[in-house]
Amino acid sequence: MPASSSAAASFSTSQKRLLFAVLVAPALAGSHFAFTFFLDIRFLFGSIFTLLALQVLGMRGGVAAALVAGAVASLNYGTLWMLPILVAEVAVVGFLVLRRNLAMVLADALYWLCLGIPASYLLFHLVLKLPQGSTSMSLATLTLNGITNALVARMIFMGWAVYSRSVTLSYREIVHNLFSLFVLFPSLVILVLSSRTDFRETERAIKTSLDQDTQRIEKLMETWALNRKLSLTVLAQTLNGRPSREAQAYLALATRSDGNFRQIALMDPAGEVVAFYPPPGPGESTDVGLNLADRRYLPQLRQTLTPMLSEVSFIWDGTPRPRVALLAPVLDRKRFSGYVCGVLSLKQTRGLLDKFTEHTGKLYTLSDRHGRVIMTNRPEEGGAPLPPAGVLRFPGSGSGAAGATASRYLSKIVVGDLAEWSLTLEQPVAPFQKVLYATYTDKFTLLVVVLVVSLGLAEVLSRRMMVDLERLLEVTRALPARLASGATVDWPKTSVSEGNYLVANFRDMAESLQNQFLKIRSANETLERQALLLRESEEKYRLLFDSANDAMFITDTGGRILEANPLAVERLGYAQQELTGMDLGEVEPEGEQRRDRLLEQMSLTYETVHRCKDGSLVPTEASARLIQLGERPVVLSICRDITERKQAYQARIIAMRDLISAIAHQWRQPLATLGMIVQRTHALGTLKGLTPEYLDEFKANAMRQVHYMSDTIEKFRDFYSPDKERIPFSPARCIEESLTLLEAQFAHHAIESRLAAGGEEQLLVQGVPGEFQQVILNLLGNARDAILERRREAGGRERGIIEVSVTSPQPGQVCIEVSDNGCGVSEEAEAKLFTPHFTTKKERGGSGIGLYLSRMIIEESMGGSLSFVRDGAATTFRIELTTGKLP
């Protein structure tokens, strides 16, 4: 009988009732008062006393104590799930201990692994809808809490049993429980201490990170404001006394040179707009003459006579958008004679702030002195948007220093010499808490795993201590039957002399049988090795066949498909079962003629097309070979998709057609000139008017035209150079050469081409110059066709303009834009511009692969991007590449 059963039988009814009350009281206290590790990770100790009631009072007493403690705990915490979990733990553990004679700690571990964890997962994750991380932590905490309580309850019972000597205990269980105790409790103590340390270190890291970012961003904002003020102050000094027409040019230059200004305006002393840039678009009203004397910043500007940042105002066009400006006074002999107002574009500033904060999860809010928000990356709180006026308030934030709230740390930065703006940095604590929570979820889970492993190891070690005697008894009891059946005997080693005598007597008798068994086992091992080699060979073949980058087919000599790899199934669109058994002729036309040639030549390489299930055709290069599979010949076909190769070849042919057309335009004028020279020479020869001076002039003119035509051939030969080595080259120079190649065509069609390269000729990119020039020629050709299409639609000879600009918007980057005033691109066609075989010039021979291959060259070969930009009436294609300066 188990020890708990004998303990229950030794108490009278009155003693059992008293013990029940004594054990239920601490069980209720243990379910109410919890030990908190950190955050919301808590241990409850009520089940220690319910399991003690199980051991002392039996199954009924334990379940009754669990019912009382679980009911009170559920009411106390407002959750009903604690009652069934606590009662189920006691009932299952009682069944395994009292009916199956398992150790209590091992029985409790089995309960949590087989029933408690799955049931809790269904409850927390599927019913209560807790996140996966919270569910994992709850499962690990409950399991560790339950097993720990079971171990403590058993150790208390064992201490009482040793003290009272009224209950006998198994020596194996004592060793098992002590081993588990020495593993679990030091781990829990270390975990508690490390959690406190980690929490303090996390708090220190948050404050340090916020202070460092505050210093960096404060310096960034100070530099940004100083640069803008210096730029506008210099402009104000330059505009002093300038007429409005001349001032307009300076405003345009300043606006274009600094991307942080969206608009710059000059006001007279009365606050009336004198000039501004950029000018209004078609249909928009001009602001010249507009009086802004009522602006609140004007008195302060007149008083301080120093540049300042304006308060935020809002533009209402459906949704309020903040608008801020930088103001600089125009001084004439230190007297206020007007001011310059630069409307700021905060896009670059937002990008820098986003870059500073994107990896740390910090939030920032830039506001004016009245608390109106200029710019922020704060999300909507509680599902409600920020206040319409832009006011954003933070609890407990202090100026210039980090202050902690319940859920975030704050820091405030003053922007501007007059403290016109302020930048508030917030560091939410939730991400750090989430990391800690995830870390300790892993630690708790690891501790549960270690505990379960230690329980298993303790069980193994405790059993091992008794295994010698048990094995000796087992061998001596079943030895005649084992010898009769031919089984081997695992002779135990023991320090008992009598056992050694028995082992020696029977060992000689069994030696002959053991030798025979060794021979049989050796034969079996040989067969197993051969089977293993065969399996490895099959696995290698399957790995190569299934992971090939080309479609592969195995067919019989009659053309029936025996097997196809996954890529072939995916490419043709058939299911594996459909493809297996089909005739190869259904997929590949003219398969029968090639099959006859293959059987004669043993191998064959050819180009063909594969017909997919949906009827589409895939250009394919196939390599077929006759091989021996087992005892029959089969055909292994390796088929490569050459669609992109075909498309590239077709694009090259189209480019060659365009370039030949360009050669014709280039040579038309020189040939006409040569014809006129020859005719004139013939006429003068007829009249005998050929003088030496005329012959020299004839020679010079003729050679000039010949040299021009020869230079044209050299340029086109360079374009078709087969060298594909990636080298540094100047995009601006390639564009100049491309415009030179198409100069005659543009002149013939009365199209004006402009190249605005500025000082960007020295910028280099890495790639193949010929491929880049092919992209530029394709974009220029599309622009030419769009202009001609516009003329056909308008029925007149509209002026055609193609503009190419090369700029460097930021260090390490070059931007190329090709714009035209042609017929434009519809919204429907815009979404398909870079799709293969989509064209708007089908009736004029367009193939629809030019833009597709151009994007492929820019993105895959040069690591850049090619995109379409809708810019008013103009059609613009933009190329962005990384670049570097010439050495």
Salt bridges, closest charged atoms under 4 A:
GLU173 OE2 - ARG154 NE 2.70
ASP198 OD2 - LYS443 NZ 3.43
GLU201 OE2 - ARG204 NH1 2.60
ASP213 OD1 - ARG216 NH2 2.20
ASP213 OD2 - LYS362 NZ 2.74
GLU246 OE2 - ARG242 NH1 2.64
ASP258 OD2 - ARG228 NE 2.89
ASP294 OD1 - ARG295 NH1 3.04
GLU311 OE1 - ARG296 NH2 2.92
GLU311 OE2 - HIS370 NE2 2.93
GLU311 OE1 - ARG372 NH2 3.50
ASP317 OD2 - ARG321 NH2 2.90
ASP332 OD1 - ARG333 NH1 3.79
GLU358 OE2 - HIS359 NE2 3.31
ASP368 OD2 - ARG372 NE 3.38
GLU381 OE2 - ARG378 NH2 1.96
GLU381 OE2 - ARG408 NH1 3.75
ASP417 OD2 - LYS229 NZ 3.60
GLU426 OE2 - ARG378 NE 2.47
GLU426 OE1 - ARG408 NH1 2.63
GLU459 OE2 - ARG172 NH1 2.98
GLU459 OE1 - HIS176 NE2 3.61
GLU459 OE2 - ARG463 NE 2.65
ASP468 OD1 - ARG464 NH1 3.36
GLU474 OE1 - ARG477 NH2 2.58
ASP490 OD2 - ARG471 NH2 2.53
ASP546 OD1 - ARG542 NH1 3.33
ASP550 OD2 - ARG640 NH2 2.86
ASP556 OD2 - ARG560 NE 3.48
GLU563 OE2 - ARG542 NH2 2.50
GLU578 OE2 - LYS613 NZ 3.14
GLU588 OE2 - ARG594 NH1 3.66
GLU588 OE1 - HIS610 NE2 3.25
GLU590 OE1 - ARG594 NH2 3.78
GLU607 OE1 - LYS646 NZ 3.06
GLU621 OE2 - ARG645 NH1 3.67
ASP658 OD1 - ARG657 NE 3.54
GLU714 OE1 - ARG717 NH2 2.50
GLU752 OE2 - ARG754 NE 3.00
GLU752 OE1 - ARG799 NH2 2.72
ASP785 OD1 - ARG784 NE 3.14
ASP785 OD2 - LYS841 NZ 2.93
GLU789 OE1 - ARG792 NH2 2.94
GLU789 OE1 - ARG844 NH1 3.11
GLU803 OE2 - ARG754 NH1 2.78
GLU817 OE2 - ARG878 NE 2.78
GLU830 OE1 - ARG870 NH2 2.67
GLU843 OE2 - ARG844 NH1 2.90
GLU859 OE2 - ARG855 NE 3.53
